[in-house]
Amino acid sequence: MTSAVRRHRGETRERRTSIGTQGGDGSDGSGAADGHEAAAILERSRASVDPALRAALDSLPASMRRIALYHFGWEHADGTPAADNAGKAIRPALVLAAAAALGGPAARAAAVRAATAVELVHNFTLLHDDVMDRDTTRRHRPTAWTVFGDADAILAGDALQALALGLLAADPHPASRAAAARVAACVVELCAGQQADTALEKRGPADIALDEVLVMAEAKTGALLGCACAVGALYAGAAEEDVDALDAFGREAGLAFQLIDDVIGIWGDPRHTGKPAGADLAARKKSLPVVAALTSGTPAAGELAALYAAPYEPADLDRTTLAVERAGGRAWAQEQAADRMARAMQELARAVPDPEAAGGLLCLAEFVTRRST
């Protein structure tokens, strides 16, 4: 391993140790330059993927197309054009960045259809998750199920998943078959993760182990990020070990993101998160910091378990937040996020030993773990 890669990994690990320690939004403000670079990468990705994404959505039957275009922010509920936020497109950006890192500009251009498929799969999961979680807001507008009803939102999600696999099936690129198989396996893992999440919410605070929540979080969040990186590597013609290393990179970065997102869900600044302070605690979510606190064996863990076993009372919010912190949930999540990012960097250096070639993937990983909304 070159000294440049060792230095690159060491500097990244040093930065990761401060994840979430500087403020409620998980950011210390030192990544402004990286943030601008990531924004530029995401903008280029969106410019590449959007035409293919719009063409795919336009192929849907009118009833499904209307819901999908609303969900992506390109139409209002009445079908008139809109220019709302269609999401940051992190997953297709990872596909394209991975392809470029291992195969250069030609591989990136060839992977646009695959990147579009990954974005369709991601939005299929969002449509379904919003129904199951009864979330009423997505990207600062009412969720599709609140506008069109549960059945139509679920069916639109099903249609997006079918579109994704259809895009890969019709792609003449030699990697398309392997990519389709990997995406299909990822969808099964995503569904298993979501099922585990909903099942956990029905169980009492004393009946949940931290390891099973980590497995669930990797399936729900890390799996698709890993799949995106792996698909990009496949389109670059990478060796199997490099494909697997980039999958592991995305998974570890995804889990770091989930850990920080859970910290933000408890201690985040509502001005940045768009959610009331302590929203996850009010919903009695079994987030990673909460489960770490519940299983800590500390006196505060017992207090937290008693609070979680009772219906939510606004007057108990500060007490609940303090119990999670005193039981070590916040510190554990921050340390775990730093460790997961260090692991991600190790996997990235294994697949892409040139720091300059790995720059886009590193920048996106930094972005997803530093963002506050």
N, C-alpha and C positions, 0 to 999 in steps of 0.2 A: 504494500500500500504506500502511495506517495506521501511525502510530508505535507503536501497541499491538502490532500484529503483528510489526513489526521487533524490538521489545523482547522479545516472546515467543520469536521465533526465536533471537535473540542469546543470551538466557538459557539456552535449551535447548542450543544449541551449546556454550556454556561448560560446562554440566554434563556433556555427552557427552565432553569431552576427558579426563575422569577415569575413564572406564569401565574397570573392571577393575584400576585402579592401586592401590587401597587395601587389597586383601586377596585371598586365594586364591579367595574365592567371588564376586568381581566386584562387590562392593557396598561402599560406603563408609559405609553406615548413615544417610546424610542423607536418604534417600527414604522414611522411615517414614510420614510423613503421606500421601505419594503412594501408598505401599503399602496403607494402610488404605482410601484412596479406591478404588484399583483392586480391592481385595477386595470392597468394597461393590458396585461395578459388576458384577463377576463373579458375585456372589451374586444380584443382580437378574436377570442374564442367565440363570443356571441356573434360577431360579424360573420364568422365562418359557418356557424351552425344554424343560425336563425333562418336563412333561406330554405335549408333542407327541412327544418322543423316545421316551418309554415306550410311547405309543400306536403309534408306528411299529414298534418292536421287537416289540410284542405281536401285530402282524399277520404276523410271520414264522412259517413252519412250526415245529413244536415243536423239532425237532433243531437248527435254526439259531437259534431264539430262545434256547435254553439257553446256547449258546456266546456269543451277543451279550450276554445279560444278565450272564453271568460276566465277560466282557471289560470291561463298563461298571462292574462292581463291585456290581451290584444282586442277584446271586445267588452262592451258593457253587457249587463244582463239582458238588455233589450236587443242585442245584436248590433248596435252601432259601434263604430271603431273607437278604440281606447288606446291610450299610451301609458298604461300603468306598468309597474315593476313586474317583469316576468321572471324574476329570480336572478341570482348571480351566476348561474351556469358553472358552478365549480366542478362538477363531475365531468361534463364534456371538456372543460379546460384541462383537466387531469389526463383525459384520453389523449388530447392533442399534444400536451407537454411531454407525456411519456413517449409517444411516437417520435416526436422531434428529438428527444434526448438520446434515443437509441438508433434512430434512422434518419434524422435530418429533416429538412423541409419537405422532401418528396413523401416521406412516410406520414408526416403531419397532414399533408393535403389528401392523401389516400384514406386517412382515418376519419374524415369528417362525417361520413354516413354512420360509422360506428359510434362516434361521439354523440350524434343525434339520437341513436338508439338508446344509449345510456341515459340521456336526459329524459327521454320518454319514459323509461322505466322508473326513474326517480319521481317523476310527476304522477305516475300511476300509484306509487306508494303514498304520496302526499294526499291524493284524493281519497284513498281508502283510509289512511290514518286519521284524517280530519273527521270522517264519519264515525269511526270507532272511538276516537277520543272526545268527540262532540266539541271540537274546537270551532269557534265561530268566526275567527279572523285568520287570514293568511295573506301575507304581503300587504298589510294595511287595507284590506277590503274583505267583505263577507266571504266565507268559504263557499265552495260550490254547492255543498249539500244544503246549506241554509237558504240558498237561492232556488235551486232546482229540485231539492228533495234527495233523500238518501239513495233511492234506487237509481236515479239518473246519474248521480255522482259516482256510484260504484260501477255502473255500466261504462261510464266514460273512462274511468280508470282501467277497466278491463280492456277497452278499445286501445288505450295508449300502450299497454303491454303487448297487445297483438301487433300493433304498428311497429314497435321496436323489433320484435323478432322477425317480422316481415321484411323490414329494412335490411337486416343482416342476411336473411335467407336469399334476398335478391341481389346482394352485393357480389360482384364477380371477383373481388379480392381473394387471394388464396388463404388469407387468415380468417375469412368471414365465418367459416364453419366452426372453427375452434372458438371464435369470439361468441358465436351464438350459443354454443354449449356452455361456455363460462357464464354468460349473462343468465341463461335459464337456471343454472345451478345457484346463481346469486339470488334470483327471485325466490327460489325455494327457501334459501337461508333467511332472506328478509322476512318472508311470511312466518317462518319458525320464530324469528326474533320478536315479531309483533305479537304472535300468539303468546309467547312467554311473558312479554311485557303486560298484556292484558290479564293473564293469569296471576301474575305477581300482585297486581293491584287489588285482587280479591282476597289475598292472604294477609293474615295478621302480621304485625311488626316483628314478632318473635319467631316467625316461621320462614324467614328469608335468609339465605346465606349470601355473603358478599361475592363469592366466586360465581354463583349462578347469575347474579346481576351483571357482572363483568362479561360473561359469555353472551348474555342477552344484548348488552350494549354493543358488543363487537358485531353481532349479527345484524342489529338494526341500523347501526351507523357506520361501522368500519367496513362491512362486507362490500357495499356498493362503491365506496372510495377505492378499496383494494381492487375490485373488479374493473373500475375505470382505468386505473393505472396498468393493470394486466392486459386489458384490451388494447391499449395504446402500444404496449410492448409487442403484442402479437402482430399488430399491423406494421411494426418496424422489422419483423422477421427475427426477433430476439430469440436467444437460446432459452430453453425451458427453465433453467435455473434463474435467469434474469427476469423472466415473466413472473416466476414465483416470488422473487425478491421484491419486485415492484408491487405485487399484490400485498405482501407483508408490510411494505412501506405505507401503502394506503390504509391498511387496517389499523396499524399502530397510530398513524396520524389521526384517523377517524376516531379512535378511542380517546386520544388526547383531546380532540375537539369536544367529544361528548362529556368528558370530565369537566372541562372548563364551562361548557354550556350549562351543566348542572350546577356549578358554582354560581354562575350568573343568575340562574333561575331562583336562587335563594338570596344572594347578596347583590345582585345587579342593580344598577341605577335605572329606575323606570324611564328616565328621559332618554336612555339609550336602548333599553330592552323593549319598550312599548308595552310592557306588562306591569301590573301592580307589584310593588315590593313583596317578596315572599309568595308569589303566586303558586309556585310548586308546593310549598308547604301547606298553603290553604287547600290545595287540591289533594293533599295527603299522598303526593307522588313518592314512590320508592326510588328516588334518584340515588346516584352513587354516593354522594356525600352523606345522605340520610342513612343508607344501609351501612356504610362504614361506621357511622356514629352508633347506630343501633347495635352493631355487633362488636363494639369496642370493649365491652365488659366494664365500663366506667359507671360511676353513679349517675352521670349525666345521661347515659344510655337508657337507664331505667326511667328517668324523668321523660325523655323523649318518647319512649315506648308508650308510656301512659298518655301522653298528649296525643300521639298518633292513633291510639285506640279509641279516643273520644271524638265526637263530631267537632269540626272546626269552629272555633270562636275567635273573632277578630282580636279580642282582648289578649289572647294567648300567643299572638304571632311573634312578638318580641321574645317571649320566653322560649318558644319553640326554636327560633333562630339561634338564640344563645345556647340552647341545649345541644344543637348540632355542632356548633363551634367548640363548646367545652368538651364534647365527647370525641373531638378530633376529626370530625368529618371534613371540615374545610381544609385543614392542613394535609390530610391524607389525599384528598382529591388533587390538590395542587402538586404534591410530590409525585403522585401517580402520573399526572399529565406530563411532568418534566421527564419522568422515566420513559413513558411511551414515546415521547418525541425523540429521546436519545436512541431508542430502539429503531424508530423510523429512519433516523439518519444513518444508522448502521446498515440497514437494508438498502437504502438508497445508494450509499457508497459502494455496496457490494455489486449492485447492478450497473451503476453509472459512476465509475471511479473518477471521471473528469468533473471537478466542481463547476466549471463553466457550463458544461452540457447539462448538468443536474440543476442549474440555477432556476429554471422555470418551475420544476417540481418542488424545490425547496421553498421558493417564494410562495407558492400556493399553500404548502403545508403551514408555513408561518402565518399566512392570512387566515386560514380556517381556525387556527388555535388562538389568534389574537382578536378576532372580530367580536364585537360586543352586542350585536343584535341578531 
